[in-house]
């Protein structure tokens, strides 16, 4: 370009190289965050192709109705480049893709040209190149005179028009990405709000299912939900999976609503028929909930398995080990723990020492060892005031001195570290066969 008489083939090669370099810059821009630094690179590429020492790249802000400088070179900072541009003017500018001299603007761009002249009087800027999108302008390129004072040829203008189109397309993609991101954020806020309302509704329903509690304290379902979700959190589960656990905890005993209340509230042992009736409540809950598409996944399946055991001796399906989902293993333990630490129609709550003994005996048989470890941490941290889901804490307050409880849990955690796969264990009677702790 700096040769006095470049050959046509040499000039074509130069143009192709410049367009290629701009293409690479825009590709990096798309992958690297769309920074002002990349816009400067685009401006410098056009200026180098046009062999000018002054230039600016202005981007149109639709909300502010302004052309705002995002890159400049050779123009003093005091020179005002914020140019008003209405929506109708933006559309008019988009219809003129050809570079135009500031002093000889056509009718459709004369107002814009006049504003540029007024803002940049004496700056030397001579050429404006619209960054045109199909329906409106993305911005405007401003270029000063060529260093060699030579006029711009038609070939020069063709190349600059093409380069402007490439930059405009990149800015248009920016806008589309921002609009999509805004829509996703709005949808996310709406979804979060709906999920919150949904959860609050289910929480209220669980309160009705549990019935009245002394002083309006959280009921069995709310305590199980919180303990399950907090255990999942301590095991590193995602927020979505913890919310799934919380919902499963709230609804885990919904199947008991079709069982005779006299059976559920019986203070003595159940006969065989009554025991059979009560053992059907996980399947009943599954039948009630399985047709509902929950936002958090298959909640019904987790509830169906909340009386299974890792050794396969539970009900209703008699599955064990890896056949039981982690969520169901957590719900099994949370339900058992709350039942043991709560008063039941047939017995008073167990001492915390007895609870620890029962957990210790049944690890690897009724309860998953890792899940027991997670519950220990959840309770320990909860007693230290670090719980996101804390409805289970008031009930523990009456179980003994928090410091003693924490010491017991630490002992159990130490035992977990040394836990062996094969161990003898009794089936924990966490609740009467009538109600299993609810």
Secondary structure, DSSP 8 states (H G I E B T S, - for coil): --STT--HHHHHHHHHHHHHHHHHHHHHHHHTT--HHHHHHHHHHHHHHHTBS-EEEEEEETTTTEEEEEEEESS-TTS---EE--HHHHHHHHH--S-EEGGG--GGGHHHHHHHHHHSTTS-EEEEEEEE-SSSEEEEEEEE-BTT-----HHHHHHHHHHHHHHHHHHHHHHHHHHHHHHHHHHHHHHHHHHHHHHHHHHHHHHHHH---GGG---HHHHHHHHHHHHHHHTT--HHHHHHHHHHHHHTTGGGGGS-HHHHT-SS---HHHHHHHTTHHHHHHHHHTTS--TTS-HHHHHHTTT--TTS--SSS---GGGS-HHHHHHHHHHHHHHHTS-BTTB----HHHHHHHHHHHBTTTB-HHHHHHHHHHHHHHHTT--SS-TTHHHHHTSS-HHHHHHHHHHHHHHHHT--S---------S-TTTTT-
